[in-house]
Amino acid sequence: MQPATRDCLICRSSFAPDPRTKRQRVCSLESCQRERKRRAWRRWAAGHRRQKQFKTRLWALSRPDYWVDYRKSHPVYRIREIERMRIKRKSLRRIAKQTLIRRTASERLLGIRALSRRTKTVAKPTLIARQIEGVIEFLVWKENVAKLTHIASPGLANG
């Protein structure tokens, strides 16, 4: 026998379950039903993806020379893959250079900030000194918020 009311797993509101269903856990609101279906699909898709990867690996292990033979018999594919990998390696080099430039710029800005803070503070800083401090703060913030790549060292993002 089902209880008179239950709490929805999604919106946490009480609802009267449909007597024709045995295990109704979600109310009949459209948004709750949409979320229930989304969660069910994600559970299914995760298992399906793992199963597909497993089958693909088994297939690849049983045919170790497949790609070697395929490239020999499909020269257009081989040329296209060589070009794709060349472009990919070139973009990775560009990212590495940008990371190095960003790191040195960030280090210089942090050095300038440290120097400006070491000087004697005055009771009434001039307008130009406040503007310089504001510019340094902005530049340090900008360098630290910029998208870091996996090559960048994690210590620099803390500022």
C-alpha positions as CSV (number, residue, x, y, z in Angstrom):
1,M,0.0,0.0,0.0
2,Q,1.4,3.4,-1.0
3,P,1.6,6.3,1.3
4,A,-0.9,9.1,0.7
5,T,1.9,11.6,-0.1
6,R,5.5,11.5,-1.0
7,D,8.3,14.1,-1.4
8,C,9.5,14.8,-5.0
9,L,13.2,13.9,-5.4
10,I,13.7,17.0,-7.6
11,C,11.6,19.8,-6.2
12,R,11.2,18.4,-2.7
13,S,7.4,19.3,-2.7
14,S,4.8,16.8,-1.5
15,F,2.7,15.1,-4.1
16,A,0.1,12.3,-4.3
17,P,1.6,9.5,-6.4
18,D,-0.5,8.0,-9.2
19,P,-2.1,4.8,-7.9
20,R,-1.3,3.0,-11.2
21,T,2.5,3.4,-10.7
22,K,4.4,1.3,-8.2
23,R,7.5,3.4,-7.6
24,Q,6.7,7.0,-8.5
25,R,9.4,9.2,-7.0
26,V,8.9,12.5,-8.9
27,C,5.9,14.7,-9.1
28,S,4.1,15.4,-12.4
29,L,5.4,18.9,-12.9
30,E,6.8,19.3,-16.4
31,S,10.1,20.6,-15.1
32,C,10.5,17.7,-12.7
33,Q,9.7,15.2,-15.4
34,R,12.2,16.8,-17.7
35,E,14.9,16.6,-15.0
36,R,14.0,13.0,-14.3
37,K,14.3,12.0,-18.0
38,R,17.6,14.0,-18.2
39,R,19.1,12.1,-15.2
40,A,17.9,8.8,-16.6
41,W,19.5,9.5,-20.0
42,R,22.8,10.5,-18.4
43,R,22.9,7.2,-16.4
44,W,22.2,5.3,-19.6
45,A,24.6,7.3,-21.7
46,A,27.5,6.8,-19.2
47,G,27.1,3.1,-19.2
48,H,26.7,3.0,-23.0
49,R,29.8,5.1,-23.5
50,R,31.9,2.8,-21.2
51,Q,30.6,-0.3,-23.0
52,K,31.4,1.1,-26.4
53,Q,34.9,2.1,-25.3
54,F,35.5,-1.4,-24.0
55,K,34.3,-3.1,-27.2
56,T,36.3,-0.7,-29.3
57,R,39.5,-1.5,-27.3
58,L,38.9,-5.2,-27.6
59,W,38.4,-4.9,-31.3
60,A,41.6,-2.8,-31.6
61,L,43.6,-5.3,-29.6
62,S,42.4,-8.1,-31.8
63,R,43.6,-6.2,-35.0
64,P,47.0,-4.6,-34.1
65,D,47.9,-3.9,-37.7
66,Y,44.6,-2.4,-38.8
67,W,45.6,1.3,-39.0
68,V,49.0,0.4,-40.6
69,D,47.2,-1.5,-43.4
70,Y,44.5,1.2,-43.7
71,R,47.0,4.0,-44.2
72,K,48.8,1.9,-46.8
73,S,45.6,1.3,-48.7
74,H,44.2,4.9,-48.3
75,P,47.0,7.4,-49.2
76,V,44.5,10.4,-49.2
77,Y,43.6,9.6,-45.6
78,R,47.3,9.4,-44.6
79,I,48.1,12.8,-46.2
80,R,45.1,14.4,-44.5
81,E,46.1,12.9,-41.1
82,I,49.7,14.1,-41.5
83,E,48.4,17.7,-42.2
84,R,45.9,17.5,-39.3
85,M,48.7,16.5,-36.9
86,R,51.0,19.2,-38.2
87,I,48.4,21.9,-37.6
88,K,47.8,20.4,-34.1
89,R,51.5,20.4,-33.2
90,K,51.8,24.0,-34.5
91,S,49.0,25.2,-32.3
92,L,50.5,23.5,-29.3
93,R,53.8,25.3,-29.9
94,R,51.9,28.6,-30.1
95,I,50.1,27.9,-26.8
96,A,53.5,27.1,-25.2
97,K,55.0,30.4,-26.4
98,Q,52.0,32.4,-25.2
99,T,52.2,30.7,-21.8
100,L,55.9,31.7,-21.5
101,I,55.1,35.3,-22.5
102,R,52.2,35.4,-20.0
103,R,54.4,34.0,-17.2
104,T,57.1,36.5,-17.7
105,A,54.7,39.4,-18.0
106,S,52.9,38.3,-14.8
107,E,56.3,38.0,-13.0
108,R,57.3,41.5,-14.1
109,L,54.0,43.0,-12.9
110,L,54.2,41.2,-9.6
111,G,57.8,42.6,-9.2
112,I,56.6,46.2,-10.0
113,R,53.8,45.8,-7.4
114,A,56.3,44.6,-4.8
115,L,58.6,47.6,-5.5
116,S,55.7,50.0,-5.3
117,R,54.7,48.6,-1.9
118,R,58.2,48.8,-0.5
119,T,58.4,52.5,-0.9
120,K,57.5,54.7,2.1
121,T,53.8,55.3,2.2
122,V,52.6,58.9,2.6
123,A,49.6,60.2,4.3
124,K,48.2,61.7,1.1
125,P,49.3,59.8,-2.0
126,T,49.2,61.9,-5.1
127,L,46.7,61.3,-7.9
128,I,49.3,59.9,-10.2
129,A,50.5,57.4,-7.6
130,R,47.0,56.1,-7.1
131,Q,46.5,55.8,-10.8
132,I,49.7,53.9,-11.2
133,E,48.6,51.5,-8.4
134,G,45.3,51.1,-10.1
135,V,46.9,50.3,-13.4
136,I,49.2,47.7,-11.8
137,E,46.3,46.1,-10.0
138,F,44.3,45.9,-13.2
139,L,47.2,44.4,-15.2
140,V,48.0,41.8,-12.4
141,W,44.3,40.9,-12.3
142,K,44.1,40.6,-16.1
143,E,47.2,38.3,-16.3
144,N,45.9,36.1,-13.5
145,V,42.3,35.9,-14.9
146,A,43.5,35.1,-18.5
147,K,42.9,31.6,-19.6
148,L,45.8,29.5,-18.5
149,T,46.8,26.4,-20.4
150,H,47.8,23.0,-19.0
151,I,51.4,24.1,-19.7
152,A,51.3,27.1,-17.4
153,S,52.6,26.7,-13.9
154,P,49.8,26.7,-11.3
155,G,51.6,29.0,-8.8
156,L,51.3,32.1,-11.0
157,A,47.5,32.1,-11.1
158,N,47.4,33.0,-7.4
159,G,49.1,36.4,-7.8
